[in-house]
Amino acid sequence: MGDENPIHTLGDYSKPSHEGYRNTIKLPVGNNVVPLRSDTIRLVQNGCSFHRIQSENPNQHLRDFLKLVDSLDLDGENRERTRLHLFQFSLRDQASNWLERLPAGSITTWEDLTTRFLTQFFPPRRTAKLRNDILMFQQHHGESLSEAWTHFKDLLQKVPHHGIDLWL
């Protein structure tokens, strides 16, 4: 009969351990899992990285990431898994730290990941400011109609979740 409560010394508690190093993203289990190649990971890291710099647009990062990853031409089940797996390699600096601070296994779907990502990096005040810019849009003096239309479409693309009715 072993001792169920062994005595631990202070040294036992200060030893480094690999415990606690679990991934935030829990990948779905699949039968036809496509292994990721190192060149694919480098492509994501070099092709579309997000640092959490003020000038970066999280919506544009998601568009660029999807354009790159969806070009891999995977079926539905593997597409979800590959998106989840590769997204963590697209984050740098503070953005990567944000993902690592989330509870282990707390993200299980692409929708959940993108919702949390946009909630974190596209705060409501930014949405409100851009929404106001859309609602108060005016053609600049000396700007052609074509240039104004392009400018307006750029505003719409910055905040696809603006919530403004189409008729308005």
Buried (B, 14 or more C-beta within 10 A) or exposed (E): EEEEEEEEEEEEEEEEEEEEEEBBBBBBEEEEBBEBEEEBBEBBBEEBBBEBEEEBBBBEBBBBBBEBBEEBEBEEBBBBBBBBBBBBBBBBEEBBEBBEEBEEEEBBBBEEBBEBBBEBBBEEEBBEEBBEBBEEEEEEEEEEEEEBEEEBEEBEEBBEEBEEEEEE
